[in-house]
Amino acid sequence: MTVDRDVIEAHDQVQPDEVSRVTVVAYAVAAALLVGWFLFGWLVLRQGFVDSVGESAGAGFALLLIISVVGTVRRSRR
């Protein structure tokens, strides 16, 4: 039982990594581009609403996948 408590206490003392301002700005820019892509498809190209939502959601998920892979590669090098 004390081993579990020691591990839990050691885990609680570790500070999480802070997110930099550059990362927050990059996520905000990506979100704005995805909203712009949705509006461009819906209003300019006159696609259907559901098609535009699906296209921008697919682009968003692809972007998240790329970010995940890059983050995994960066953490594995540490």
C-alpha positions in Angstrom: 0.0 0.0 0.0 2.8 2.4 0.7 4.3 1.8 -2.7 1.1 2.9 -4.3 1.0 6.0 -2.2 4.6 6.8 -3.0 3.9 6.5 -6.8 0.7 8.6 -6.6 2.5 11.3 -4.6 5.4 11.3 -7.0 3.0 11.5 -9.9 1.1 14.4 -8.3 4.2 16.5 -7.9 5.1 16.5 -11.6 4.1 19.8 -13.3 2.4 19.5 -16.6 4.0 21.1 -19.7 2.6 24.5 -20.4 1.3 25.4 -23.8 3.3 28.2 -25.4 1.6 31.2 -26.9 2.8 30.2 -30.4 0.9 27.0 -30.1 -2.3 28.7 -29.0 -2.0 31.3 -31.8 -1.3 28.4 -34.3 -4.5 26.6 -33.1 -6.5 29.8 -33.4 -5.2 30.4 -36.9 -6.0 26.8 -37.9 -9.6 27.2 -36.5 -10.1 30.4 -38.4 -8.9 28.8 -41.6 -11.3 25.9 -41.1 -14.2 28.2 -40.5 -13.2 30.2 -43.6 -12.9 27.0 -45.6 -16.4 26.0 -44.5 -17.8 29.4 -45.4 -16.0 29.4 -48.8 -17.5 26.0 -49.7 -20.9 26.9 -48.5 -21.4 30.4 -49.7 -19.0 30.8 -52.7 -18.9 27.3 -54.2 -22.6 26.8 -53.3 -22.1 23.3 -51.9 -24.7 22.0 -49.5 -24.4 22.8 -45.9 -23.7 19.2 -44.9 -21.1 18.8 -47.6 -19.3 22.0 -46.4 -19.4 20.8 -42.8 -18.1 17.4 -43.8 -15.3 18.8 -45.9 -14.1 21.3 -43.2 -14.4 18.6 -40.5 -12.4 16.2 -42.6 -9.7 18.8 -43.1 -9.7 19.5 -39.3 -9.3 15.8 -38.5 -6.5 15.5 -41.0 -4.8 18.5 -39.4 -5.2 17.0 -35.9 -3.7 13.7 -37.2 -0.7 15.6 -38.5 -0.3 17.5 -35.3 -0.5 14.2 -33.3 2.1 12.5 -35.4 4.5 15.5 -35.2 4.0 15.7 -31.4 4.7 11.9 -31.0 7.9 12.2 -33.1 9.1 15.2 -31.1 8.4 13.5 -27.7 10.1 10.3 -28.7 13.3 12.2 -29.5 13.5 13.6 -25.9 
